């Protein structure tokens, strides 16, 4: 198949980079060339910001219902092109089409915010002689830097509330996964958005991502990715205009399996969590703590489910695990596995791993990593402390509830945690005690809820995303103090402190 020509989408048009440079994108499964991608420059970012700035005032002056018209149209177009979007991810990062829910997710977000962009202010008569109100107003030009593991999910959960609130957006895609965002940009044009409302820039983070992070005219920025990159973005924002930041920065999520848990369910769920998308998810429960009295049975059951995974062609509906996203990610996972072998017991559950890629491309690679389990890892080992982003589970044992909470919380991450028990009192105690932004009880990631806040404690992020929380992060608050003659209390001396 011919490689897709991926260009920036700026001011409603597809354009090459300012210097006409591109980079090649290869399938991690076949090694074949699947994309010729424009490499974004600082000038390209400036052009996108200028387009967004020119469009923002007229876009924000529309009613929420008017802004919702192209958003609802885009939701419908995403549903109609769901299979094409799934294929984009299979080609770019090897994500199996069998586990692709992103089209439904994205359509739901755009459809919801098409009808929910109504910012709510407040009013007060508590200051004598004054009628005071607060306004919620858009920041103006905003941006999102999205990750490669689920591009459409993060594109929609950031862009939909931001534009519903009246902002205009620049989206910077990951160099690993630009294909679905490129197709989405075509759908954005078809949906009827005014030029400049949504702009898409491709390329590597060191140039275009850095330009966005330090841009003086971008007032709010949402980023999902590594904690290391988050720190770089935070510093750039601090050194420029102190733009408002929303971060989701990964995790090292624990799952605690108590003695009274349903072992079959717990093993099946936790195996799916860490092995889903070949371990390349931020919420994956990579640390599993099992009560010592049930550990042997749990590990046996867990390994049986892991061994049953079908690794292979991401375009096959029978495949449940694809390759790692690229050679860099593949080699990173292998390095962690070798480190883990030095400190703990290595277990191969026995899943069948394809021996080679079927393609005849010049970059043909073998990037499959089968499920890996480590037992008896020290709590201070690298594989217990650092996010691997691969199909690697560490299973340790505990004896008491206090011990389980202590080791589960002994991390700088705090995105998602899970526990399995039939004791409701214990469930509530432990859920409260876990230092995590999200907690599953008798369930684990990727389980979530549309109306619950998505985000993490500690180094896992700042801010929350969801239907009911996202709009607030894209709106400024303004207090307006109105002196009213004839209002009770207005005849006295001017209250210059406004009741303070």
Residue pairs with C-beta under 8 A, 6 or more apart in sequence:
1 32
1 34
3 24
3 25
3 33
3 34
3 35
3 36
4 34
4 35
4 36
4 179
4 182
5 35
5 36
6 25
6 35
6 36
6 37
6 38
6 178
6 179
6 182
6 202
7 14
7 15
7 16
7 38
7 182
7 202
8 14
8 15
8 16
8 17
8 38
8 40
8 44
8 48
8 199
8 200
8 201
8 202
9 15
9 182
9 185
9 188
9 189
9 198
9 199
9 200
10 44
10 47
10 48
10 51
10 199
10 200
10 201
11 47
11 48
11 51
11 54
11 55
11 195
11 196
11 199
12 51
12 189
12 193
12 194
12 195
12 196
13 195
14 185
15 47
16 22
16 38
17 38
17 39
17 40
17 41
17 44
17 203
18 41
18 43
18 44
18 47
19 39
19 41
19 43
21 38
21 39
21 41
22 36
22 37
22 38
22 39
23 36
23 37
23 39
23 175
23 203
23 204
24 33
24 35
24 36
24 37
25 33
25 34
25 35
25 36
25 37
25 92
25 175
25 176
25 178
25 179
26 32
26 33
26 34
26 326
26 361
26 363
26 365
27 34
27 91
27 92
27 94
27 359
27 361
28 93
28 94
28 322
28 323
28 324
28 325
28 326
28 327
28 330
28 365
28 367
29 90
29 94
29 313
29 314
29 322
29 323
29 357
29 358
29 359
29 367
30 357
30 358
30 359
30 361
30 364
31 357
31 359
31 361
31 362
31 363
31 364
31 365
32 359
32 360
32 361
32 363
32 364
33 361
33 362
33 363
34 91
34 92
34 179
35 91
35 92
35 178
35 179
37 175
37 178
37 202
37 203
38 44
38 202
38 203
39 202
39 203
39 204
39 207
39 208
40 172
40 201
40 202
40 203
40 204
40 207
40 208
40 211
41 203
41 207
41 208
41 211
42 207
42 208
42 211
44 201
44 203
44 208
45 170
45 201
45 208
45 211
45 212
45 215
46 211
46 215
48 170
48 199
48 201
49 141
49 170
49 215
49 217
49 218
51 195
51 196
51 199
52 141
52 168
52 169
52 170
52 196
52 197
52 199
53 140
53 141
53 168
53 196
53 217
54 196
55 168
55 194
55 195
55 196
55 197
56 138
56 140
56 141
56 166
56 167
56 168
56 196
58 194
59 67
59 163
59 166
59 168
59 194
59 197
60 137
60 138
60 166
60 167
62 166
64 116
64 117
64 118
64 164
65 115
67 114
67 117
67 163
67 164
67 166
68 113
68 114
68 115
68 117
68 164
69 114
69 192
70 191
70 192
70 193
71 110
71 111
71 113
71 114
71 160
71 163
71 164
71 191
72 110
72 111
72 114
72 115
73 190
73 191
73 192
74 110
74 187
74 188
74 191
74 193
75 106
75 107
75 108
75 110
75 111
75 114
76 107
77 187
77 190
77 191
78 85
78 103
78 106
78 107
78 110
78 152
78 184
78 187
79 103
79 104
79 107
81 103
81 183
81 187
82 100
82 103
82 104
83 97
84 183
85 100
85 102
85 103
85 152
85 180
85 183
85 184
86 97
86 100
86 102
86 103
87 97
87 315
88 179
88 180
88 182
88 183
89 95
89 100
89 102
89 151
89 152
89 177
89 179
89 180
89 314
90 96
90 97
90 100
90 314
90 315
90 322
91 179
92 148
92 176
92 177
92 178
92 179
92 180
93 148
93 149
93 176
93 177
93 280
93 322
93 325
93 326
94 278
94 314
94 322
94 323
94 324
94 325
94 367
95 149
95 277
95 314
95 322
96 314
96 316
96 319
96 320
96 321
96 322
97 314
97 315
97 316
97 317
97 319
98 316
98 317
98 318
98 319
98 320
99 276
99 277
99 320
102 150
102 151
102 152
102 153
102 180
103 152
105 152
105 153
105 156
105 157
106 152
106 153
106 155
106 156
106 184
107 156
108 450
109 156
109 157
109 160
109 161
110 156
110 160
112 160
112 450
112 467
113 160
113 161
113 163
113 164
113 470
113 471
114 164
116 164
116 467
116 471
117 161
117 164
117 165
117 166
117 471
119 136
119 137
119 165
119 471
119 475
120 136
121 133
121 134
121 135
121 136
122 133
122 134
123 131
123 132
123 133
123 134
124 131
124 132
124 133
125 131
125 132
125 487
126 132
126 499
127 481
127 495
127 498
127 499
128 487
128 488
128 489
128 490
128 492
128 495
128 499
129 483
129 484
129 487
129 488
129 489
129 490
129 491
129 492
129 494
129 495
130 481
130 482
130 483
130 484
130 487
130 490
130 495
130 498
131 482
131 484
131 487
132 479
132 480
132 481
132 482
132 498
133 479
133 480
133 482
134 477
134 478
134 479
134 480
135 477
135 478
135 480
136 165
136 475
136 476
136 477
136 478
137 166
137 475
137 476
137 478
138 165
138 166
138 167
138 474
138 475
138 476
139 167
139 219
139 220
139 244
139 474
139 475
139 476
140 167
140 168
140 217
140 219
141 167
141 168
141 170
141 217
141 218
141 219
142 162
142 167
142 168
142 169
142 170
142 218
142 219
142 220
142 221
142 222
142 474
143 169
143 170
143 171
143 172
143 212
143 215
143 218
143 220
143 221
143 222
144 154
144 155
144 158
144 159
144 162
144 169
144 170
144 171
144 172
144 221
144 222
144 223
145 171
145 172
145 205
145 209
145 212
145 213
145 221
145 222
145 223
145 224
145 225
145 233
146 154
146 155
146 158
146 171
146 172
146 173
146 174
146 181
146 224
147 154
147 174
147 224
147 225
147 282
148 174
148 175
148 176
148 177
148 325
149 177
149 277
149 280
149 281
149 282
149 325
149 389
150 277
150 281
151 173
151 174
151 177
151 178
151 180
151 181
152 180
152 181
152 184
154 224
155 171
155 180
155 181
155 184
157 454
157 465
157 470
158 169
158 171
158 222
158 224
158 246
158 465
159 169
159 171
159 198
160 470
161 465
161 470
161 471
161 473
161 474
162 169
162 220
162 222
162 474
163 169
163 197
163 198
164 471
165 471
165 474
165 475
167 220
167 474
168 196
168 197
168 198
168 199
169 197
169 198
169 199
170 199
170 200
170 201
170 212
170 218
171 181
171 198
171 199
171 200
171 201
172 201
172 202
172 203
172 205
172 208
172 209
172 212
173 181
173 182
173 200
173 201
173 202
175 202
175 203
175 204
175 205
176 325
176 326
177 325
178 202
181 200
181 202
182 200
182 202
184 200
185 198
185 200
188 198
201 208
201 212
202 208
203 209
205 229
209 229
209 233
210 232
210 236
212 218
212 221
213 221
213 232
213 233
213 236
213 237
213 240
214 236
214 237
214 239
214 240
215 240
215 241
216 240
216 241
218 241
218 243
219 241
219 243
219 244
220 243
220 244
220 245
220 246
220 473
220 474
221 233
221 237
221 243
221 244
221 245
221 246
222 245
222 246
222 247
222 463
222 465
222 473
223 229
223 230
223 233
223 245
223 246
223 247
223 248
223 249
224 247
224 248
224 249
224 282
225 249
225 250
226 249
226 250
226 387
227 249
227 250
227 412
227 413
227 459
227 460
230 247
230 249
230 461
233 245
233 247
234 245
234 247
237 243
237 245
244 473
245 462
245 463
246 461
246 462
246 463
246 465
246 473
247 461
247 462
247 463
248 282
248 415
248 454
248 455
248 456
248 460
248 461
248 465
249 456
249 459
249 460
249 461
250 282
250 387
250 389
250 413
250 415
250 460
251 282
251 283
251 284
251 387
251 413
251 414
251 415
251 416
251 456
251 460
252 286
252 287
252 384
252 385
252 386
252 387
252 411
252 413
253 273
253 283
253 284
253 285
253 286
253 287
253 413
253 415
253 416
253 417
253 418
253 436
253 445
254 285
254 287
254 288
254 289
254 407
254 408
254 411
254 417
254 418
254 434
255 266
255 270
255 273
255 285
255 287
255 288
255 289
255 417
255 418
255 419
255 420
255 444
256 289
256 398
256 404
256 405
256 408
256 417
256 418
256 419
256 420
256 430
257 263
257 266
257 270
257 288
257 289
257 290
257 291
257 294
257 298
257 419
257 420
258 291
258 401
258 404
258 419
258 420
258 421
258 423
258 426
259 291
259 293
259 294
260 421
260 422
260 423
261 294
261 420
261 421
261 422
261 442
262 420
262 422
262 442
263 294
263 297
263 298
263 301
264 301
265 420
265 442
266 298
266 420
267 298
267 301
267 302
267 304
267 305
268 301
268 305
269 418
269 420
269 443
269 444
270 285
270 288
270 302
270 393
270 418
270 444
271 302
271 305
271 306
271 371
271 393
272 305
273 281
273 283
273 284
273 285
273 418
273 444
273 445
273 446
274 284
274 285
274 286
274 288
274 391
274 392
274 393
275 306
275 309
275 321
275 371
275 391
275 393
276 284
276 446
277 321
277 322
278 321
278 322
278 323
278 324
278 369
278 390
278 391
279 286
279 333
279 369
279 388
279 389
279 390
279 391
279 392
280 324
280 325
280 329
280 389
280 390
281 445
281 446
282 415
283 415
283 416
283 438
283 445
283 446
284 445
285 393
285 416
285 418
285 444
285 445
286 387
286 388
286 392
286 393
286 394
287 384
287 394
287 396
287 408
287 411
288 302
288 393
288 394
288 395
288 396
289 395
289 396
289 397
289 398
289 404
289 407
289 408
290 298
290 299
290 395
290 396
290 397
290 398
291 397
291 398
291 399
292 397
292 398
292 399
295 395
295 397
298 395
299 347
299 373
299 375
299 395
302 349
302 373
302 393
302 395
303 347
303 349
303 350
303 373
304 349
306 349
306 351
306 371
306 373
306 393
307 349
307 350
307 351
307 371
308 351
309 320
309 321
309 351
309 371
310 318
310 319
310 320
310 321
311 319
311 320
311 321
311 322
311 351
311 352
311 353
311 354
311 368
311 370
312 318
312 319
312 322
312 354
313 319
313 322
313 358
314 322
314 323
321 351
321 371
321 391
322 368
323 330
323 357
323 365
323 367
323 368
323 369
324 330
324 333
324 367
324 368
324 369
324 390
326 367
327 365
327 367
329 367
329 389
329 390
330 365
330 367
330 369
332 388
332 389
332 390
333 369
333 388
333 389
333 390
333 391
333 392
334 369
336 382
336 383
336 386
336 388
336 390
336 392
337 346
337 369
337 372
337 390
337 392
339 381
339 382
339 383
340 346
340 372
340 374
340 377
340 381
340 382
340 383
340 392
340 394
343 377
343 378
343 381
343 382
343 383
344 374
344 375
344 376
344 377
344 378
344 381
344 383
344 394
345 374
345 375
345 376
346 372
346 373
346 374
347 372
347 373
347 374
347 375
348 370
348 371
348 372
348 373
349 370
349 371
349 372
349 373
351 370
351 371
352 370
353 368
353 369
353 370
354 366
354 368
355 366
356 364
356 366
357 364
357 365
357 366
357 367
369 390
369 391
370 391
371 391
371 393
372 390
372 391
372 392
372 393
373 392
373 393
373 394
373 395
374 383
374 392
374 393
374 394
374 395
375 394
375 395
375 396
376 396
377 383
377 384
377 394
377 396
378 384
379 396
379 407
379 410
383 392
383 394
384 394
385 411
387 413
396 407
398 404
398 407
401 426
401 429
401 430
404 430
405 430
405 433
405 434
408 417
408 434
409 433
409 434
409 435
411 458
412 458
412 459
413 456
413 458
413 459
413 460
414 435
414 436
414 437
414 456
414 457
414 458
414 459
414 460
415 436
415 437
415 438
415 455
415 456
415 457
415 460
415 461
416 436
416 437
416 438
416 439
416 440
416 444
416 445
416 456
417 434
417 435
417 436
417 438
417 439
417 440
418 439
418 440
418 441
418 443
418 444
418 445
419 427
419 430
419 431
419 434
419 439
419 440
419 441
419 442
420 441
420 442
421 427
421 430
421 441
421 442
427 441
427 442
431 439
431 441
435 457
435 458
436 456
436 457
436 460
437 453
437 454
437 455
437 456
437 457
437 460
437 461
437 464
438 445
438 448
438 452
438 453
438 454
438 455
438 456
440 447
448 454
449 466
450 466
450 467
451 466
451 467
451 468
452 466
453 464
453 465
453 466
453 468
453 469
454 464
454 465
454 466
455 461
455 462
455 463
455 464
455 465
463 473
464 470
464 473
465 473
481 498
483 490
483 494
484 490
489 495
